[in-house]
Amino acid sequence: MNIRGRHRVRRIFMDIRDRIEFYRNKRGWSRLKLAEMLEISYTALKNWYNEKQCQPSLRTIQKACAVF
């Protein structure tokens, strides 16, 4: 697969963190507000973006689906 093909695949299959960030920005919410709505600490949410190995739990993803 060439570079352009990889880029296209990346756009189609966004990381869950990227999707949450996209919808958060679309609504104009701060990360702090989203963390409060998801009932998680701001530090936990911040770690999603600072650490490659850190992913939201299934419970948190379900809550994100409900708020968006």
Disulfide bonds with the S-S distance in Angstrom:
none
